[in-house]
Amino acid sequence: MTDQGGSAQAQDMQPVRAVDAGVLRIAYVESGPADGPVAILLHGYPYDIHSYVEVAPRLAAQGCRVIVPYVRGYGPTRFRDPSTPRSGQQAAVGADLIALMYALAIPRAVFAGYDWGGRAACVAAALWPERCQGLVSVNGYLIQDIARALEPAPAPRECAFWYQWYFQTERGRAGLAAHRAEIARLLWQQWSPNWGFDDATFARSARAFDNPDHVDVVIHSYRHRYGLAAGDPRYQELEQRLAAQPVINVPTITLDGDSDGVIPATDGAAHAAKFSNRIAHRVITRAGHNLPQEAPEAFAAAVMELLR
């Protein structure tokens, strides 16, 4: 694992391209040979594509075509129709991944992500397994069980989820609108206690939160997952399939950071039944929640293992 000093010495991920894909015009960065095996790397909240600033070049150097999109509500990604609901629900982010593949004429890829991106990857792998060569998911099985979402967790977990409870309120919506960068920086610190990121590293990602749909998408995501906000009707059938908590059948590697400040690392046993073809579960020393940026070698190695 590399030094976790969090230096911003790496350049911004460029050039940013865009393509019409489903309800979105998705902004993304691409690297590596156009005819190489494809990996799609997906970021979470409150981060951006620079979670993969050291992962993408490692994969590209090994002959992989790497696609790193801005998730809906982040960076230059935009809704194509002003009337489209600004949903952040799990079916939407999973469907966005498949729409991007259609738009770029990519038949199959490894899906890899954490947080929202890991959820999108799990959703797409479960519902469209024919499009998924393999799955790398930080924190295991991330498909939300919305029917059971209001069951309380142990107190330390509830404390770590303070931002989710805050976002259920209109005070929280106003707070996110006014202080999105401050909230994000606090979460980075709480969730990755060993990651000494600097101001420039944070500022590089914080630009993505200026997206005009960011607040609406984030608030909807955290309300929908608890059954406290209605979903976009276009995803109703997908959400019904996800409510069954489908088993993921593609080759899978799950990762945990042993210093994750929001979702504690486990031995993987709790999620084992949800993966019929799990190759490995690995706990990465000193890594926090933003595992690909904190431990790029370990994350890239897991992706390459599924591409070979």
FIMARKE-610981 format. One record per residue (C-alpha): x negated, y negated, z. Coordinates in steps of 0.5 Angstrom, whole numbers, padded with zeros to 4 digits, always signed. Layout:
BEGIN
XYZ;...
//
This chain:
BEGIN
+0000+0000+0000;-0003-0007-0002;-0004-0013+0003;+0003-0015+0005;+0000-0023+0006;+0006-0025+0001;+0001-0029-0003;+0005-0033-0009;-0002-0032-0013;+0002-0028-0018;+0005-0032-0024;+0013-0033-0024;+0016-0027-0028;+0017-0030-0035;+0020-0030-0041;+0027-0030-0038;+0031-0027-0044;+0039-0027-0044;+0044-0022-0047;+0052-0022-0047;+0054-0016-0043;+0061-0015-0041;+0063-0020-0037;+0057-0024-0036;+0051-0027-0040;+0045-0023-0036;+0039-0026-0035;+0033-0021-0035;+0025-0020-0036;+0022-0015-0040;+0015-0012-0040;+0012-0006-0043;+0012-0002-0050;+0019-0003-0053;+0019+0005-0054;+0017+0007-0047;+0021+0010-0042;+0026+0005-0039;+0026+0003-0032;+0031-0002-0030;+0030-0005-0023;+0035-0009-0019;+0034-0014-0013;+0039-0015-0007;+0041-0021-0003;+0038-0025-0001;+0032-0024-0006;+0031-0024-0014;+0027-0021-0019;+0021-0023-0016;+0022-0017-0011;+0019-0013-0017;+0013-0018-0019;+0008-0013-0017;+0012-0007-0019;+0014-0009-0026;+0006-0010-0029;+0004-0003-0025;+0010+0001-0029;+0008-0003-0036;+0001-0001-0035;+0003+0006-0035;+0007+0006-0042;+0014+0004-0039;+0019-0001-0041;+0021-0005-0035;+0028-0009-0035;+0029-0013-0029;+0036-0017-0029;+0038-0023-0025;+0044-0020-0021;+0051-0023-0022;+0051-0030-0018;+0043-0031-0018;+0039-0035-0023;+0041-0036-0030;+0046-0030-0030;+0053-0033-0032;+0060-0031-0033;+0062-0032-0040;+0069-0034-0038;+0071-0039-0033;+0077-0035-0031;+0073-0029-0029;+0074-0027-0022;+0067-0028-0018;+0067-0021-0015;+0061-0018-0012;+0064-0012-0011;+0060-0005-0011;+0064-0003-0018;+0062-0010-0021;+0055-0009-0020;+0055-0002-0022;+0059-0004-0028;+0054-0009-0030;+0048-0005-0030;+0052+0000-0035;+0054-0006-0039;+0047-0009-0040;+0045-0002-0042;+0050-0002-0048;+0048-0009-0050;+0040-0007-0050;+0042-0001-0054;+0039+0003-0048;+0041+0010-0048;+0038+0013-0041;+0034+0010-0036;+0031+0011-0029;+0035+0006-0024;+0031+0003-0018;+0033-0002-0013;+0035-0004-0006;+0040-0007-0002;+0045-0010-0007;+0041-0007-0013;+0040+0000-0010;+0048+0000-0009;+0049-0002-0016;+0044+0004-0018;+0048+0009-0014;+0054+0007-0017;+0052+0007-0024;+0048+0014-0022;+0055+0017-0019;+0060+0015-0025;+0055+0015-0031;+0050+0020-0029;+0049+0021-0037;+0046+0014-0037;+0041+0016-0031;+0035+0019-0032;+0033+0019-0025;+0035+0014-0018;+0030+0011-0013;+0034+0008-0008;+0032+0004-0002;+0036+0006+0005;+0039+0012+0001;+0046+0013-0001;+0049+0006-0001;+0056+0007-0004;+0061+0004+0001;+0066+0008+0004;+0071+0002+0005;+0076+0006+0008;+0072+0007+0014;+0069+0000+0014;+0072-0003+0020;+0069+0003+0025;+0064+0000+0029;+0057+0001+0029;+0052+0002+0035;+0051-0005+0038;+0044-0006+0035;+0046-0005+0028;+0052-0010+0029;+0047-0015+0032;+0043-0014+0025;+0049-0015+0021;+0051-0022+0024;+0051-0026+0017;+0056-0021+0015;+0061-0023+0020;+0059-0030+0019;+0061-0030+0012;+0068-0027+0014;+0070-0034+0016;+0071-0041+0012;+0065-0044+0017;+0061-0038+0014;+0063-0040+0007;+0061-0047+0008;+0055-0045+0012;+0052-0041+0006;+0054-0047+0001;+0050-0052+0005;+0044-0048+0008;+0043-0042+0003;+0036-0042+0003;+0035-0043+0010;+0040-0037+0011;+0036-0033+0006;+0029-0035+0010;+0032-0033+0016;+0034-0026+0014;+0027-0025+0010;+0024-0026+0017;+0029-0022+0021;+0029-0016+0016;+0021-0016+0014;+0017-0017+0021;+0011-0015+0018;+0011-0019+0011;+0007-0025+0012;+0010-0029+0006;+0008-0036+0004;+0012-0042+0003;+0011-0042-0005;+0013-0034-0005;+0020-0036-0002;+0021-0042-0006;+0020-0038-0012;+0026-0033-0011;+0030-0039-0007;+0031-0042-0014;+0036-0036-0016;+0041-0038-0010;+0042-0045-0014;+0047-0041-0019;+0054-0044-0019;+0057-0038-0018;+0052-0035-0012;+0057-0037-0006;+0063-0034-0009;+0060-0028-0011;+0056-0027-0004;+0062-0029+0000;+0067-0024-0004;+0062-0018-0004;+0061-0019+0004;+0069-0019+0005;+0071-0014+0000;+0066-0009+0003;+0071-0009+0009;+0077-0009+0006;+0078-0016+0007;+0079-0019+0000;+0082-0016-0006;+0078-0013-0012;+0078-0015-0019;+0083-0011-0022;+0079-0009-0028;+0075-0005-0023;+0081-0002-0019;+0080+0005-0023;+0072+0005-0021;+0073+0003-0014;+0078+0009-0013;+0073+0014-0016;+0068+0011-0011;+0073+0011-0005;+0072+0019-0006;+0064+0018-0004;+0062+0022-0010;+0056+0026-0010;+0050+0023-0014;+0047+0029-0018;+0041+0026-0022;+0034+0027-0020;+0033+0022-0014;+0028+0019-0009;+0030+0016-0003;+0025+0011+0001;+0026+0007+0008;+0021+0002+0011;+0019+0004+0018;+0020-0004+0020;+0027-0005+0016;+0030-0010+0021;+0037-0009+0018;+0038-0002+0016;+0033+0003+0021;+0029+0008+0017;+0031+0015+0018;+0029+0022+0016;+0034+0022+0011;+0038+0028+0013;+0044+0024+0014;+0045+0022+0007;+0042+0029+0004;+0049+0032+0002;+0050+0026-0002;+0045+0028-0007;+0045+0035-0010;+0038+0034-0013;+0034+0030-0009;+0027+0031-0010;+0024+0027-0004;+0025+0022+0002;+0020+0018+0004;+0018+0013+0010;+0014+0007+0008;+0009+0005+0014;+0010-0003+0016;+0015-0004+0010;+0021-0008+0011;+0028-0009+0007;+0025-0012+0001;+0021-0005+0000;+0019-0006-0007;+0015-0013-0006;+0012-0011+0001;+0010-0004-0002;+0009-0004-0009;+0005+0002-0010;+0010+0006-0007;+0016+0004-0010;+0012+0004-0017;+0010+0011-0016;+0017+0013-0014;+0019+0011-0021;+0014+0014-0025;+0015+0020-0022;+0022+0020-0025;+0020+0018-0031;+0014+0023-0032;
//
